[in-house]
Amino acid sequence: MTRTTRFRALTLSLAALTLVALAGCSEGAASVSSVQQPAIDTTAVKAVIDKAKAAPSFTAPGPAFDASKAKGKVVANISLNSTVPFNQIVDAAMEEAGNAAGVKVVQFTNQGQVPQWIQGMDSAIAQKVDAIVLEGSPDPKLLGPQIAAAKAAGIPVISTHLYDESYIGAAKKDLTDVTAFVDAHHYSAGTLMADYAIAQSGGHVNAYFVVSNEVQPSAGIASAFSDELKARCPDTCSAKIVNIPISKWATDVPTQVQAALLSDPSINYVVPVFDGMTPLLVTGITQAGKTDSVKIVAYNGTASVLSMIQAKNLVAAEIGEPLEWLGWANMDQVLRVLTGTAPLASEKTPLRLFDATNVNDTGTPANQKDGYGDPEKFKDGYKTLWGLK
């Protein structure tokens, strides 16, 4: 065999060995990949999402009662912040519901400052109103002396939309001077955000979740999100929870999100505990160059964030609440208190999940009132419950 022939034979042998080795590596890589990314059955969670995307219908939260006994009474409403659209819509709906029942609702406007809440409480007590509502909710723990003074004056205080339905029992034990609560469904929203990410990713979620733990429900929302991942896809889903106080959102959210995405390219969802943070998340994602691989799921139903779904601007889904419905639910609890009817443990207000398939139900452009079915139906439902129809 000539030198040339031997060289060609050797070359062919090496090429064959290389192909075998590459095939082995390929098979090994596929095997490792299949271990790291097992198939997840998302049938059940997709059914949950489909149900959450449907427009809600009214269900009576409790027994009917005679609301006419409250006619002529005056209710002082102190919202979390009168400049915020959420509170403005709920406040207006409370007035509408009050008018339907012959009850006057007096608004104490404020800019979300504790001294202003205190001033509103003091003014309401001095005016000898029939009830005080902390709407949205000013934290009763910051108003202990004022709530005690209201109780001493025979004025019931109702706290709304601060405590999750599962936390109301604990709140009652801690805040014995508060007459009644209207629950929120914060933790259910956290669960739904996780469910959506699971369904859309095929059960492979690596989330970066930003909380603000100075706000009471924040930690619980994040826990609900993490717990749902652990329950449905424990081996393929995870969430890193990072606390950034609201006062530092503008400076820290974009930079920390950018840094997290650059250090861990496998992050595929960034989640804000409240959707007011969303534009800052977008900045961080954009600066990291991850707009093609990272999505946002959020909670609160703010119109500008719903519009981001319509514009396909990083937000994949948003959990919203029917704000006018919340206002009527608040008044349902207030009327029960004013008429000596036992307050309800839950007003059973709904959530709705919006994504590209149904977000236009909120209007074009999106707004925070629409998207929850015909409002006259829940209003008629309450009026019937109150004996007004």
N, C-alpha and C positions, 0 to 999 in steps of 0.2 A: 504493500500500500504506500503510495507516494505521500510526501509531506503534505501536499495540498489536500489529498483525499482525507488523510487523518485529521487535518484542521477542520475540514467541512463536517466530518462526522462528529468531532468534539463540539463544534458550534451547534449542530442540530441537537445533540444530547443535552447541552446546557439550556437550550431554548425549551426543550421538552420539560426538563426539570423545573425551569422557571414557571412554565404554564401550570404545572402540577402544584407548585408552591403557591402561585397566585390563586388557583382554584381553591386550595385548602384554606388560604387566608380569607377568601371571599365567603366560603362556607362558615368559617369561624366567626367572621364579622356578622353574618346573617344570624348565626346562633346567638351571639351576644346581644345583637339588636333585639331579637325576639324575646330575650330574657328581660331586657330593660324596658321594652315597650309591649307588654302583653296586650292582647285584645281585651277590651273592656265592654261589657254589655251595658249600653246606655239606654236601653228600651224604656226602663222604668223612669229614669230621670227625664227623658224626652217627653214622656206622658205628663209629668209634673209641669214642665215648661209649657206645653201646649195648653194645659188647663189655666196656668197663670197668665197666658197671653189673651184669654177670652175676656170680653167686657163683663164686669161684675153685675149681679142682680141683687136687689134689696131683700134682706131677710130680717125680720123683726128681731132686735137684739134682746128683747125681754117682753114681759107681759104688758098689755095695754093698761092705760090709767087715764084719769080725768085731769087733763092739763088745764082746764078752765079754772081750777082752784088757784092757779098762779097768776091769773089775769090781773093787770094793774101793778104788778111788782116790778122792781128795778134791779137790774143786774149790772155790776161794774166789771168790765173786761179789761184785764191788764195783760197784754200780749208780750211775747219774748222781745220783739222788736217791730215797732209799727212801720218801719221803712222797708221791711223785707216782704217780697210778694207773697210768700207762703202765709205769713200772718195777716197780710192785708186781705187776701181772699177768704181765709177762715173767719176773720173778724166780720167781714161783710155778710158772710153766710149766717153767722150767729145772729146778726141783727135781723136778717130776713126771717130766720126761724123764730126769733123772739116776737117779731111783729105778727107772725101767723098765730102765735099763742097769746097775743095781747100783753107781752112782756117787753119792757123797754130795756135795751142794752146800751149802756154808756161806755164809750171807749176812752181809756186813759192812754194817750199816745206817748211813745218813748222811743229812744234810740238804743235800747238794749243795755242800759246802764243800771246797776243795782240801786243806786240812790234814787233813780227815777221810779223803779218798781216800789221802793219803800214809800216814796211820795204818793204814788197812786193808791197804795194800800191805806195810808193815813187819811187821804182825802175821801176814799170810799167809806171808811169807818165813820169819819166825821159827818158824811152825808147820810149816814144810816141806811145804806142800800140794803136790799134783801138778800143778796148773795154776791160773792166775789169769785171771778174766774181768773186763774193764772193760765193763760192760753199759750200753748206752743213750745215750751213752758218755762217761765221763770222758775228757777229752782227753789222749791219751798224751804230747803235747808238754809237758804240765805235770807229768809224772811220769817224766821221763827218768832221773834217778838211781835211782829205785825199780825201774823196768823193767830197767835195766842190772844192778842187784843181783839181781833175780829170774833173769835170764839166767845170771849168774855162778853162781847156786845151782842151775842146771839146771831152773828152773821156767818153763815156757812161759807167755807172756801173750797173751791173745786179746782184741782190741778189736772191739766190736760196735756196729752201728747209728749210727756217726758219719759215716763216709765213704761217699759215693755210689759205686755200682758202677763208674762211669766214672773215679773218682778213686783207686781202690784201688792201681793201679800206681804212682802218684806217692807215695801214703802208704807203700808198701813201701820205696821209695827213701829217703824222709825218716826213717822209723822202723825202722831195721834191727834193733833189739832186740825189736820186737814179732814174735811168732812167726806169728800169723795174724790175719786180719780177717774179720768177717761184714759184708757190704755192706748198704747201705740203698738205697732207690730214691727218694731225695729229688727228684732232677732230673726223673724220670718223673712225679712228683706235680705239679711245676711245669708240665710240658707238658700234663698232663690238666686242670689248672685253666684253662689258656688255651683248650684245646679246648672245654671246657664253655661258657665265656663266648662263644666264637665261634659255637658251635652255637645257643645260646639267643638270641643277639643278631642272628642272620642275617649274621654276619661284620662287625659294626660294634661294636668294643670300644674304649672309652676307659677304661683302668684306672688306678687309683691303688694302687700296690703298696708295702706297708710291709715293709722288711727290718730285720734286726738283725745287722749284719755281724760282730759279735764272736763269733757262733756259726758254726762252720766251714762248714756247708752252705748258709747263708743266701743268699750272693751267687749261688751256683750255681743255686738254686731260682728266684730272680728272673730270672736270665739265661735259664734254660730256658723260663720263661713268655714273656719278651720275644721270644726266638728263634722260638717257635711262632707268635706273632702275625705276625712278619715273614715267616715261611715261608708261612702260609696266607692272610693278608689284609694284605699290606704297605701298601696304599693306604687302607685303611679301619679299621685297628686300630692302637692305640698304647698304651704303658704308661709312666707316670711312676713311677720307683722312688725311694723316699725311705727313708733309713736313720734309724731311731730305736732306740737301745740299749734293751735290756730294762729296765735300771734306770730309764729315763724313760718307759716305756710308760704308766703311770698318769696322768702329768701331760701328756705331749706327744701321745699318739696321738689322744685325742678332739679336742683343739684344732686339731691340724694337719689332721686329716681334715675337720673342720667348715670350716676356712678354705679348703681345697682345693676342696671341693664348692661353696662360695659363689663362689669366683673362677672356677671352670670348671663351669658347669651341664651340660656334655656328658658328664661322668664318669658312667659307668653301672655300673662294677664297682669295689669296693674289696676288695683282696686282702691278707690277712695271710700272712707267710712261715710262721708257726706259729699254729695256731688258738687258742692261749691268749690271743691278742690280741683275739679276736673280740668279746667284750662291750664292749671299749673302742671298737672300730670302730662298733658299734651306737650307742653314746652320741654319737659325732661325727656320724654320719649323721642321727640323730634331731634333734640340736641344729641341724643345717643345714636341717631340714625337707625332707629328700630321701628319705623312706622309701618313696615311691611310684615313684621313678625309679632307685634304686641298689640293687644286690644284692651279696652277699658270696659268694665261693667260697674254700674253705679246705682246709687239709691237716693231718692227724694223727688224725682220727677220735675226738676227745674226746667223751664221752657228752653233755655239756651242749650242745655245738655241734650234734650230731646231733639233739638234742631241739629245737633252734631251727628246724631244717628241718621237723620235725613240727608245730611251732607256727606255721609260716609267718612267722617272725620274722627277716626280711631275709636269712638264709642260704639260698642256692639250692642249693648243693652242697658236699659234703665228701669229700675223698679220705682213706680210712682204711686201716689195716693190721691184719691179724689178729694181735693181740698174743700170744696163746698159741702161735700158729704160729711167731712170731719166737723165742719161748723155746725151742721144740723145734729150730728151725734153729740157734740158738746152740749147743745141746748137740750137734747133729750135727757142727759144726765142732770143738768141744772133743773129742769122742770120736775124731774122725779124728786130731787132734794126739796124744792120749793113746795111741793104738794104733799110732802110726808111719805112719799113712796120710796121703798127700799132702792138705793142706788144699785146699778148693775156692776158685776165684776168685769164685764167686757162689753163694749159697744159694737164689737164684731164688724168694724169697718174694714173694707177690702184693700188689697194691693193689686196692682196690675203690672205685668212685665211687658215692656215695649222693646221691640227690635225693628229691623228693617221691614218685617212683614206686616206690622200693624201700627207703626208710629204715626202714620198719616191720620189716624183716628184722632190725634191730638190737634189737628189743624195744620195748615200750611200757610204761614209758618206755625210751628208748634206753640201751644199755650198750655198753661197749667190747669185750666178748667176743664178742657175737653178730653175725651178719650175714655170715659168711664160709663158710657151708655147715656140714656136719656135722663137728665137730672130731675125731671118732673116725677119720674117713677119713685126715686128714693124720697123725694119731698112728700109725695102723696102717701108713701109708706109710713113716714113719721106722723103726718097729720092724722092718718087713720089710727095709728098707735095712741095718739093723744086725744082721740075722741073728737077731732075737729072735722071729720068727713063722714 
